[in-house]
Amino acid sequence: MKNIIKYAGGLLGLMGMLSLQSCDKNFEDINTNPETTAKVYPQYVFTKAEYDGTANMLNFLLGTMQYTTSYNDVAGFGSKYNAAQISQTYKAFDDAYPKEINELGIVIKAVKDEPSQVNLYAEARIWRVYCYSRLTDLYGDIPYFQAGLGNDSFLFKPAYDPQSAIYADMLSELDAAAKMLDASNKITFGASDLIYGGATDKWKKFAYSLMLRLGMRMTKVDASAAKNWVTKAIAGGVITDDADIAKMSYLAAGQDINKNPLAFNLWNSDYIAQDGNKNTEGGKYHDVFISYLKSTNDPRLPMMAVVWNNKVPDTSVTLAKGMPATLANAKPADFITYSEPNPKTLLLMNSPRLVFTAAESYYLLTEAALRGWYSGSTATSLYQKGIQAAMRQWAIIGGKDGTIAQAAIDNYVAANPLNTGGSFDDQMKQIYTQFWVSIFPDAQEVFASFRRTGYPALVPNNYAGNATGGRFFRRMLYPTTEQTLNGDSYQAAIARQGANDLLTHIWWDK
């Protein structure tokens, strides 16, 4: 009996070995996805990183900066801060690391040791700074130096780095990458670069413009370093011409990723019916924004807003009206009479996303002039140029439907001069209230500027059930998954920065 069992066991073992050998035959071919490639094509991955870096926008910040609001509590979180919806603040963190941060790491690894691809390396580094800066400005301390190393180093629990260290490295990266760009080297991302088409001279200006932005962020925490980086950026050359504006190109047709992400989101969430009444999430412009534009006779108002009048989008200023942010889950009877985005400008799927504009440079240069950090022009002149550039850029957003007559621009500039007789704070209020109007619809950048400067002087919405006690929130919340999947690093960040709370101030927000 024992021999029979032994024989049977040996036979089964032999059959198992033969079976394994059979299974192993053509294993690699069978288990390789024919739709993928093991080779990295940096230009294709970079295109995706540009798409993802500009799509990662928190549209609810349009409400926070009081551009838009909704009577719907869920959709209106940005303007109401209701506690039940705070999970919306996780999105940018959850999206960035598996998308643009990971993608840029792949590009940089593929090109950094190839001398002929120095421009690709430099531009990927610059874009990575842009993406990281948007992320750290929302959350403060984040994984940075160890981020994106899961595939290469099996580092799945990266440390959170202090924002001060992140800023120091981002500025150094911009400095190094700008110097690395070589116009004589014709190897670029070319058409794969949807922002500049591989133009190294424009990427250099973009790098120094980001340096100007980030340098100015530090005015309250390290004025000396802020001045050094701001003056370095100005000397390097920032964006001041319309032709150099950093803008992401999109298409009206094709896959959704090809379409302007803000327009796509607004269209599908609220304005697809195009009648001013059947807005799915109850969104309209905020009364604070519309009232301000009307009070200053701003010629941008018809470019931005319409009221649906007998099923026709009407840009008449007399009809323009913003909706209050205090409405609670009940559609007002006069809902159709409130202003909403102009379908011929802001809702165009092929409208470019303005990443960094000449207007922003001019406003930052105005502040630099006020601080005595820039003597190349007067604060008054720079401020006027900022307004003019901001009005011209609507032609980029909406083509002929966004074009503002030069006479209207001149009249507005003449009627809104910089108050040179006022205090520094008086002039800062003017600059960054105008910045609020001019940088729209980039609410995320305005949110950062607002926290640093305190302007525009918006009044928070003390909505019933809000999560902040009627105060503006100062940062986004880390996802709850970080507490379980990266607990030690998460706890170290909390101990250093403060509670994972909407009211905790990040490093530069003092």
C-alpha distance (Angstrom), angle and dihedral (degrees) to the residues before:
residue distance angle dihedral
M1 . . .
K2 3.81 . .
N3 3.80 90.6 .
I4 3.79 91.3 52.0
I5 3.80 91.5 51.8
K6 3.82 91.0 45.6
Y7 3.78 91.1 49.9
A8 3.79 92.5 47.0
G9 3.81 90.9 48.7
G10 3.80 91.2 50.6
L11 3.79 91.7 48.1
L12 3.81 91.6 50.2
G13 3.79 89.9 48.4
L14 3.80 91.5 51.2
M15 3.79 91.1 47.5
G16 3.81 89.3 49.3
M17 3.80 91.2 52.6
L18 3.78 91.6 48.0
S19 3.80 89.5 47.4
L20 3.82 91.8 51.6
Q21 3.78 90.8 48.9
S22 3.78 89.3 50.2
C23 3.81 92.0 48.8
D24 3.78 90.9 48.1
K25 3.80 91.8 57.2
N26 3.84 110.3 103.7
F27 3.85 88.3 -6.0
E28 3.82 93.6 142.0
D29 3.80 94.1 47.9
I30 3.79 93.5 46.6
N31 3.81 93.2 48.2
T32 3.80 97.7 45.7
N33 3.78 117.0 98.8
P34 3.83 106.1 -127.6
E35 3.81 89.5 -154.3
T36 3.83 93.3 64.1
T37 3.79 136.9 62.0
A38 3.78 132.1 -145.9
K39 3.79 90.5 -145.9
V40 3.80 118.2 89.9
Y41 3.80 116.4 -130.9
P42 3.82 101.1 -163.7
Q43 3.79 94.9 -163.7
Y44 3.82 93.2 58.2
V45 3.80 93.9 45.6
F46 3.80 90.2 47.6
T47 3.81 90.9 54.2
K48 3.80 88.9 53.7
A49 3.80 91.0 47.9
E50 3.81 90.1 53.3
Y51 3.80 90.9 50.0
D52 3.79 92.4 48.0
G53 3.80 94.8 42.9
T54 3.79 92.2 56.1
A55 3.81 95.5 38.2
N56 3.79 92.6 56.2
M57 3.81 92.5 90.1
L58 3.79 125.1 141.2
N59 3.77 99.2 -136.8
F60 3.80 91.7 -174.8
L61 3.82 86.6 72.5
L62 3.80 86.2 74.0
G63 3.79 83.6 72.8
T64 3.79 94.5 43.8
M65 3.79 90.9 55.3
Q66 3.81 87.6 46.9
Y67 3.79 97.2 -116.7
T68 3.81 92.9 120.9
T69 3.78 140.4 10.5
S70 3.81 141.7 175.8
Y71 3.77 138.4 -148.1
N72 3.82 85.8 -134.7
D73 3.83 112.2 92.2
V74 3.81 94.2 -148.1
A75 3.79 96.6 48.8
G76 3.78 91.6 36.1
F77 3.82 96.4 58.0
G78 3.80 92.9 115.4
S79 3.79 93.3 59.5
K80 3.82 96.6 34.0
Y81 3.85 104.8 34.3
N82 3.80 89.5 -149.0
A83 3.80 110.5 -173.4
A84 3.81 95.3 -130.2
Q85 3.80 91.5 65.9
I86 3.81 103.9 45.2
S87 3.82 91.1 113.2
Q88 3.81 85.5 79.7
T89 3.80 86.9 77.4
Y90 3.83 91.2 66.8
K91 3.80 94.6 67.2
A92 3.80 102.5 87.0
F93 3.82 91.7 49.5
D94 3.80 93.5 46.3
D95 3.81 92.5 48.2
A96 3.79 102.8 41.7
Y97 3.79 103.6 60.6
P98 3.82 100.9 50.1
K99 3.80 90.6 39.7
E100 3.82 126.4 34.8
I101 3.82 97.7 4.1
N102 3.80 92.2 51.1
E103 3.80 92.8 41.3
L104 3.78 93.7 51.8
G105 3.78 89.9 49.4
I106 3.81 88.5 56.6
V107 3.81 91.8 49.8
I108 3.79 94.4 47.2
K109 3.80 93.1 48.4
A110 3.81 90.2 51.2
V111 3.81 97.4 50.8
K112 3.80 110.1 24.5
D113 3.81 95.7 89.6
E114 3.81 94.5 44.4
P115 3.84 108.9 91.8
S116 3.80 91.7 -163.5
Q117 3.81 90.1 58.6
V118 3.78 96.6 54.2
N119 3.81 92.6 126.1
L120 3.79 91.9 53.7
Y121 3.79 89.7 50.4
A122 3.80 93.1 48.4
E123 3.81 95.2 47.0
A124 3.81 92.7 47.6
R125 3.81 89.2 52.3
I126 3.80 91.7 50.1
W127 3.80 92.6 49.0
R128 3.79 90.4 47.3
V129 3.82 89.4 55.8
Y130 3.80 89.6 51.3
C131 3.82 91.2 51.5
Y132 3.79 94.9 44.4
S133 3.80 92.5 45.6
R134 3.78 91.8 55.8
L135 3.80 89.5 49.8
T136 3.81 99.5 46.8
D137 3.81 91.2 44.7
L138 3.80 88.1 60.8
Y139 3.81 99.8 42.9
G140 3.81 108.1 18.0
D141 3.81 110.1 -145.3
I142 3.80 110.2 38.0
P143 3.83 138.1 158.3
Y144 3.80 104.3 -77.8
F145 3.80 118.7 140.2
Q146 3.82 93.6 39.2
A147 3.81 97.0 33.7
G148 3.78 120.9 119.4
L149 3.81 94.8 19.9
G150 3.79 97.5 114.5
N151 3.81 96.0 102.2
D152 3.81 96.8 41.7
S153 3.78 103.8 34.2
F154 3.81 103.4 15.8
L155 3.79 87.4 -121.0
F156 3.77 101.4 153.6
K157 3.80 98.5 160.0
P158 3.81 105.3 54.3
A159 3.78 120.5 -172.6
Y160 3.78 120.1 -110.2
D161 3.80 110.6 -119.2
P162 3.82 126.8 -145.3
Q163 3.77 111.5 -99.9
S164 3.81 90.0 -126.8
A165 3.82 89.7 60.8
I166 3.80 91.6 44.3
Y167 3.79 91.0 53.1
A168 3.79 92.5 48.2
D169 3.79 90.8 53.0
M170 3.81 95.7 43.0
L171 3.80 91.0 53.5
S172 3.80 91.4 47.1
E173 3.81 89.3 49.2
L174 3.80 91.2 53.2
D175 3.78 91.2 48.3
A176 3.80 93.2 50.1
A177 3.79 95.5 42.2
A178 3.82 93.9 48.5
K179 3.80 90.6 52.5
M180 3.80 90.8 46.1
L181 3.81 95.5 57.5
D182 3.79 110.3 107.7
A183 3.81 118.2 -162.2
S184 3.81 91.0 -170.9
N185 3.81 90.2 61.4
K186 3.80 106.9 83.3
I187 3.79 95.2 -165.1
T188 3.81 105.3 105.8
F189 3.78 138.4 139.0
G190 3.80 86.9 -93.2
A191 3.80 114.0 179.5
S192 3.81 89.7 -1.1
D193 3.79 87.3 71.3
L194 3.80 102.5 81.5
I195 3.80 93.3 -174.3
Y196 3.81 105.1 51.5
G197 3.79 106.0 -1.9
G198 3.80 89.3 -119.9
A199 3.83 95.2 -57.5
T200 3.81 102.1 159.0
D201 3.82 94.5 -164.6
K202 3.80 90.4 57.9
W203 3.81 92.9 45.6
K204 3.80 88.3 54.2
K205 3.80 91.2 54.5
F206 3.79 89.7 47.0
A207 3.81 90.1 52.6
Y208 3.79 92.5 51.6
S209 3.81 91.1 44.2
L210 3.80 90.2 55.0
M211 3.80 87.3 48.2
L212 3.81 89.0 54.2
R213 3.81 91.1 49.8
L214 3.80 95.2 47.2
G215 3.79 93.4 41.6
M216 3.79 91.0 54.4
R217 3.82 89.9 49.7
M218 3.80 88.8 69.7
T219 3.80 99.0 57.2
K220 3.81 93.6 110.3
V221 3.79 98.8 43.3
D222 3.82 104.6 34.1
A223 3.80 113.0 9.1
S224 3.79 92.7 173.3
A225 3.81 94.0 55.2
A226 3.80 89.8 41.8
K227 3.80 90.9 55.8
N228 3.82 92.5 46.9
W229 3.79 93.9 51.8
V230 3.81 94.5 41.2
T231 3.81 92.6 52.1
K232 3.81 90.8 45.5
A233 3.81 90.2 51.6
I234 3.80 93.0 49.3
A235 3.80 91.3 48.5
G236 3.81 89.7 50.4
G237 3.81 92.4 53.4
V238 3.80 126.2 -103.2
I239 3.81 132.8 -150.4
T240 3.81 110.2 -75.7
D241 3.82 101.9 140.2
D242 3.80 124.2 76.4
A243 3.81 89.6 -130.1
D244 3.81 90.3 62.8
I245 3.81 97.8 51.0
A246 3.80 111.2 130.8
K247 3.78 104.7 -123.7
M248 3.77 133.6 163.3
S249 3.79 115.1 -132.3
Y250 3.80 123.2 -136.7
L251 3.81 140.3 -179.7
A252 3.78 129.5 -127.8
A253 3.80 93.4 -139.3
G254 3.78 137.8 38.1
Q255 3.79 127.5 47.7
D256 3.79 119.0 0.7
I257 3.80 91.6 -113.7
N258 3.82 87.6 66.3
K259 3.82 92.4 59.9
N260 3.78 129.0 86.9
P261 3.84 101.6 -88.6
L262 3.80 95.8 -145.4
A263 3.80 93.8 48.1
F264 3.80 90.9 44.2
N265 3.79 92.0 51.2
L266 3.80 95.5 45.3
W267 3.79 92.7 45.0
N268 3.77 95.6 50.8
S269 3.78 97.9 37.9
D270 3.80 97.9 47.3
Y271 3.78 122.4 -13.4
I272 3.80 107.7 48.4
A273 3.82 91.7 104.5
Q274 3.81 89.8 59.8
D275 3.78 94.6 -153.6
G276 3.80 104.1 100.3
N277 3.79 92.3 -120.6
K278 3.82 113.5 64.6
N279 3.83 94.3 59.2
T280 3.79 102.4 157.0
E281 3.81 96.6 -148.1
G282 3.78 96.7 30.2
G283 3.79 96.4 -114.2
K284 3.80 126.1 166.9
Y285 3.78 136.9 149.0
H286 3.80 115.6 -73.8
D287 3.79 117.1 -106.0
V288 3.84 91.3 -128.5
F289 3.81 91.6 60.2
I290 3.79 98.0 43.4
S291 3.80 92.6 43.6
Y292 3.80 91.5 52.8
L293 3.81 93.1 49.6
K294 3.79 90.8 49.4
S295 3.81 94.0 46.8
T296 3.81 91.3 56.3
N297 3.83 96.0 41.0
D298 3.77 88.4 -121.8
P299 3.84 112.0 -169.6
R300 3.81 89.3 -151.2
L301 3.80 91.8 72.0
P302 3.85 95.6 84.5
M303 3.81 89.0 46.5
M304 3.80 91.1 55.2
A305 3.78 106.4 34.4
V306 3.78 145.8 42.2
V307 3.78 136.3 179.2
W308 3.80 115.7 -147.7
N309 3.80 106.2 -120.4
N310 3.82 114.5 -177.2
K311 3.82 88.9 -22.0
V312 3.81 91.6 -52.8
P313 3.83 121.6 112.6
D314 3.80 103.9 -119.2
T315 3.82 120.5 -162.9
S316 3.81 94.6 -171.0
V317 3.81 109.3 140.1
T318 3.79 91.1 -144.1
L319 3.83 90.4 63.5
A320 3.80 95.4 46.2
K321 3.81 112.4 116.1
G322 3.78 133.9 160.0
M323 3.79 126.1 -139.9
P324 3.84 121.4 -121.2
A325 3.80 117.4 -112.1
T326 3.79 93.2 -138.1
L327 3.82 97.0 77.2
A328 3.79 112.3 120.1
N329 3.81 119.1 -146.9
A330 3.77 96.0 -56.7
K331 3.77 121.9 105.8
P332 3.82 108.6 -125.5
A333 3.78 117.1 -122.8
D334 3.81 91.0 -122.8
F335 3.84 93.9 48.3
I336 3.80 93.7 126.8
T337 3.81 91.6 59.1
Y338 3.81 94.7 64.9
S339 3.81 123.1 97.3
E340 3.79 122.9 -105.6
P341 3.84 136.2 175.4
N342 3.79 118.3 -56.0
P343 3.83 108.1 -109.8
K344 3.82 90.7 -148.8
T345 3.81 94.2 59.6
L346 3.80 119.9 13.2
L347 3.80 95.4 30.3
L348 3.80 97.1 50.5
M349 3.80 109.1 121.5
N350 3.82 91.1 -150.4
S351 3.80 94.9 46.8
P352 3.82 110.3 121.6
R353 3.78 121.6 -113.4
L354 3.82 107.8 -123.2
V355 3.80 105.8 -136.1
F356 3.81 99.4 175.3
T357 3.78 123.6 0.6
A358 3.78 137.7 -163.7
A359 3.81 87.3 -118.6
E360 3.80 91.8 61.6
S361 3.80 91.1 50.0
Y362 3.79 91.4 51.3
Y363 3.81 93.9 50.4
L364 3.80 91.5 48.7
L365 3.80 89.7 46.9
T366 3.80 88.9 50.7
E367 3.78 89.7 57.1
A368 3.81 90.7 45.1
A369 3.81 89.0 53.7
L370 3.82 91.0 49.8
R371 3.80 89.5 52.1
G372 3.80 91.8 49.4
W373 3.79 92.4 -113.6
Y374 3.80 95.4 117.2
S375 3.79 128.9 40.6
G376 3.79 100.6 170.9
S377 3.81 92.6 102.1
T378 3.79 139.9 -2.8
A379 3.78 122.3 -87.7
T380 3.81 88.7 -121.0
S381 3.80 93.4 55.5
L382 3.81 93.5 44.3
Y383 3.79 91.5 49.5
Q384 3.81 91.4 51.8
K385 3.80 91.1 48.4
G386 3.80 89.2 51.3
I387 3.79 92.0 55.7
Q388 3.80 92.4 45.3
A389 3.81 92.6 49.4
A390 3.81 91.3 47.2
M391 3.79 91.3 54.4
R392 3.79 93.9 45.7
Q393 3.80 92.2 52.9
W394 3.80 90.6 68.1
A395 3.80 86.6 74.3
I396 3.81 86.7 60.0
I397 3.80 91.1 50.2
G398 3.80 98.5 43.7
G399 3.81 108.4 12.6
K400 3.79 113.5 -144.4
D401 3.81 90.6 -8.4
G402 3.79 89.1 58.8
T403 3.79 97.8 44.4
I404 3.81 114.5 118.2
A405 3.81 118.2 -157.0
Q406 3.79 114.5 -109.9
A407 3.81 91.2 -126.8
A408 3.82 90.0 57.3
I409 3.80 90.3 49.9
D410 3.82 91.8 49.2
N411 3.80 92.3 48.5
Y412 3.81 92.3 51.1
V413 3.81 92.9 47.8
A414 3.82 90.9 49.6
A415 3.81 91.5 49.3
N416 3.82 94.2 48.2
P417 3.82 108.6 46.5
L418 3.79 122.8 166.2
N419 3.79 110.0 -95.2
T420 3.80 97.8 -120.0
G421 3.80 90.8 173.2
G422 3.78 92.5 58.3
S423 3.78 129.6 87.4
F424 3.80 124.4 -86.7
D425 3.80 88.3 -99.9
D426 3.81 91.9 50.0
Q427 3.78 90.2 54.7
M428 3.80 93.3 44.3
K429 3.80 88.0 54.5
Q430 3.79 90.2 54.1
I431 3.79 94.7 45.5
Y432 3.78 96.4 49.5
T433 3.76 96.5 39.4
Q434 3.79 86.0 55.9
F435 3.82 87.9 44.6
W436 3.82 88.3 56.5
V437 3.80 90.6 57.0
S438 3.79 95.4 38.9
I439 3.81 101.5 49.0
F440 3.82 94.2 48.2
P441 3.00 126.8 156.1
D442 3.83 91.4 31.7
A443 3.80 93.0 86.4
Q444 3.79 92.5 165.2
E445 3.80 93.1 63.3
V446 3.79 91.1 44.5
F447 3.83 89.1 50.5
A448 3.81 88.9 57.1
S449 3.80 93.4 46.4
F450 3.80 91.2 46.3
R451 3.81 92.3 54.5
R452 3.80 92.1 49.1
T453 3.80 99.3 44.3
G454 3.81 104.9 22.4
Y455 3.82 90.3 -126.9
P456 2.92 140.1 159.9
A457 3.80 88.2 42.1
L458 3.79 95.4 -128.0
V459 3.79 121.8 174.0
P460 3.82 113.7 -129.5
N461 3.78 119.3 -120.4
N462 3.80 109.3 -114.9
Y463 3.79 92.3 -156.8
A464 3.81 119.8 176.5
G465 3.81 110.5 -93.9
N466 3.81 95.5 15.5
A467 3.80 119.8 157.4
T468 3.80 99.0 -132.2
G469 3.78 106.7 51.8
G470 3.77 90.8 -107.1
R471 3.80 95.3 -52.5
F472 3.81 130.2 119.3
F473 3.77 111.7 -97.1
R474 3.81 115.8 -118.0
R475 3.80 103.9 -157.5
M476 3.80 144.0 7.0
L477 3.82 123.6 -101.9
Y478 3.80 124.6 -107.1
P479 3.82 111.4 -115.9
T480 3.79 115.0 -94.3
T481 3.81 88.9 -122.8
E482 3.81 89.1 70.1
Q483 3.81 89.6 66.3
T484 3.80 91.2 60.2
L485 3.81 104.1 29.2
N486 3.81 98.6 39.3
G487 3.80 101.5 16.4
D488 3.82 101.9 150.2
S489 3.80 93.7 49.5
Y490 3.79 90.7 44.2
Q491 3.80 92.5 51.6
A492 3.81 91.8 48.3
A493 3.82 89.6 53.8
I494 3.81 91.7 49.4
A495 3.81 91.6 49.4
R496 3.81 90.9 51.8
Q497 3.81 103.3 37.5
G498 3.80 103.5 27.3
A499 3.78 137.1 -105.8
N500 3.80 120.3 -20.7
D501 3.77 86.8 -107.9
L502 3.80 135.7 136.1
L503 3.81 90.1 -122.4
T504 3.81 98.5 50.4
H505 3.79 110.4 113.4
I506 3.78 119.1 -130.1
W507 3.84 120.9 -133.4
W508 3.80 101.0 -85.9
D509 3.82 94.8 36.8
K510 3.79 101.4 87.2
